Amino acid sequence: MAFTAYSRYRTIPYKPGQTEAFKVSRSKIEDFINCPRCFWLDRRLKITKPDTPPFQINKAVDELFKKEFDTYRDNKEPHPLMVEYKIEAIPYAHAELDNWRENFYGVQYLDKTTNLLIFGAVDDVWVNKKGELIVVDYKATAKKSEVSLDAPWQISYKRQMEVYQWLLRKNKFKVSNKGYFVYTNGRLDLDGFHDKVEFKTKVIEYNGDDKWVSPTIKKLKACLELKEMPKSGSDCQYCAYAKSRTELTLKYLIKNKQIK
């Protein structure tokens, strides 16, 4: 599918019963899991959640990691991090890799049972000696403690990797359950900035299980078809804010006799 076609899918809300395939990103699947109501408002009515500031430092780290691993990809050699962590693989070379990494394109699969075109942009793909593809995700942060995947909110990182594994499998690739997070941490223990930030990188292994993806996509499609708004997610801060603001606004208007 051409990039120009995607802009049309992006701007037109979903219409119940439509026959044209509807494009759903990996991040929108995560939005649906977190709050069906916010997802429905976004995809059906184009009422989106407030944007967060772009993480430009993280974006820069991603781009530099890609350039670095691409050097070893071209040479068909393992990156020093792969050697250090005893990962028997090399960066994977494929004609579609640049498209797979493109935010508004990514790895794509048309799910014929729902007529949803699912896509997600991977950071990197490696290949092991068995010919299995390994999904790799770059992460960047800056904190005093060691990076890990132990925090409850990091379930979204794990689901992200599992969607990518699912997409590659749907494209007929042999994919390892084992993936890796190349997680780099900006050092806070130095004596100053000195016009640079130093990072310490850790490679974290994660064994994915994508069995949840197909059932979730079916539920997501059912949500898109609803005539009425679904319930909010149990911990959705956006819905909690919208509800509180509406209640306070009504109280204010009634108190000031602007409405009855």
N, C-alpha and C positions, 0 to 999 in steps of 0.2 A: 504494500500500500504506500502511495506516495505521501510525502510530508504535507503537500498542499491539501490532500484529502482529510488529513487529521484535523486541520483547523475547523473544518465544517462539523466534524463530530464534536469538537470541543465546545463550539458556541451554541449548538442547537440542543435544547433540553430533550430528555427522553420522553417519547410519547407512548403511552400504554398501547400494546398490540402492534407496534411498528414492525415492519418487515425488514427494514434496513438494519444492518448490523450496528450495534452501539458499542463504542470503545470505552473500556474501563481499565484504568491504570492500577498498578500494584498498590499505590498509595490510596486510591479510592476504595479498594478492598479493605484496607486497614481502617479507613474512615467508617465504612459500613460496620465493621466489627466493633469499633469504639462507640458509635452512636448511629443507629439506623435513621433516626429523625434528621440529623444534620446531613447525612448522606442523601436522603430523599429530597430534602430542600435544595441541596446543591445540584443534584443530577436532574431533578424534575422541574424546579422553578428557577434555577440559577441563583439561588440565595446562598452565597458562600460564607464560610466562616471567615473571621478577620485574618488577614495575612500576618505572618510573622516575618521579622526582618531576615533577609537572606544571610546564610552563613558563609560569607566570602572566604574566610580563612580555611574552613573545611573544604570549600570548593577548590581552593588553590592546592591544598594537600592532595586531594583526589587527582587533580590534573597532573601534578608532579609525580605521584605514584604511578599513574598510567604511563607517563613518558619513561619512567625508570624501568618498569616491568617490560615495556615494549622493546627496550634495548636487548633484554635477554630473550624475549620472544623471537626477535629477528635472528639472534644467534643460536636459537634452539638450545639454550642453556638454562639451568635453574638460577633463580635470583639468590643472592647470598642469604636472605632470610629463609628461603626454602631449604637451603643447605644447613643453616644453623638449627632449624627446627626439625631436621631429618624428614622432610616431606619429599617423597620420591615422585616428583612431577616436574613439569616445565610449563611456562606460560603457553596457552593454547593459541595457535595461529589459525584463523578462519576468515574467509572473504567477507563474512557478515559482521565481524567483530565490531567495527566502527558503528554500524547500525544498531547492534545490540546495546552499545553504550550510550546511544543518543537518547536524551530524556524524553522526547516526544515521539519516539519510534520504538526502540528497545526490541527485546525478544517478543514476538507476537504469536498468538494462537486464537483462531476463531472456534469458540465452543459452540458446536452446532445444536446442542440440546437447549441452549439459552439464547443463541444468536448474539452472544457478547464477544467482542474482540478484546481479549485480555492481553495486556502488555506490561513490560517492566524493563527498565534499563539497568543492566548489570555493570558493576565496576570492572570486574575481571573474570576470566575463566582460565583455569589451568587444566592440564590433562595428565593422568597418571600412566603408569606402565601398562595397565589393563585397557587403556583406551577410554577410560571413564572421564567425563568432564567433571571438574570441580568448581563449584561456584565460590567466588571470592568477593568479599565486600570490604571496602576501606572505611575506617572510622577514625575520627580525630576528636580529641578533647584536650582539656588542660586541668588537671587536678592533682592534689598531693598524693592520693592513694593510687595503688596499682589499677590499671584498667582490667575489667572483667565483664562477664555477661550475667552477673548475679542479681542485679537490681530488677524488681518486678516489672518496671516500665520497659526493660530491654527485651521483653517478649516480642515487641514490635520488630526488633532487629532479627530475631529468629524467624518470625513469620515472613519477613521480607526475603530472607534467603530461601525459605521453603517455596515461596511463590516462584522465584527464579528457577529453582530445581524442577518444579512442576512444568513451567513453560518450556524448558529445554527438553524435558522428557516428552512433552506433547509434540515437539518438533522432531521426534524420532532419534534423539541423541541418547546414548548410554550415559547416565549421570550417577556419580557417586553420592551416597547419602551424606558423606563427609564433606563439609565445606569449611572455609577458613575466614576469620575476620582479621584483617591486617589493621590492628588498632594502635594508633600512635598517640602519645601523651605529651603535651607541652610541659617542659620542666619548669617547676616553680622554685627549685632549690638553688638557683644560681644567684650571683651577687648583683645582677642588674640586667637590663634589657640589651644595651649595647647595639641597638639597631638590628637585633636578630632574636629569634625564638628557637631554642633547641628542643628536639623531640626525642623520646625514647619509644621505640616500636616493639610491640608484642604481637605474635601470631597466635590466635586462639582458635582451636579446633571446635567445630560444632557438628553434631550428627543430626541432620534434618529429617523430618517426617512430613511429607506433603499430603497425607491422606485427607486432611481437613479442607483442602483447597476446593475440590470439585463440589462437595456439599455446600460450602459457603457461597460459591458462585451461584448455585441454584437458589439459595435463600436470598441472595442479593438481587437476583432477577425478579423474584416474587415481590421484594420490597419496591422495586421500580414500578411494578404493575399496580401497586396499591392506589386506591382513589383518595384515601385519607392518610394524613401523616401518621407514621408509626410512633411507638413510644420512644422516649429518649434512652440513651445509654445510661446505665446506673450511676456512672461517675462523670457524666459529660459536663464540663465546666461552662461550655458555651450555652447549653440549654439552661443550666442553673442561673447564669447571668441574665439570659433573655427573660426567663420567668420572673426573676426578682425585679428587673427593671420595669417590666410591664405592670406588675403589682404596685410598685412604688409610684409609677406614673399615673395609674388609675386613682390611687389614693390622693395624690396631689391634685388632680383635676376635679375630683369630687369635693375635696376639702375647699377648694377655691371656687366651687360652684360653676366650673366650666363645663361639666357634664353632670347628669343626674345619675 
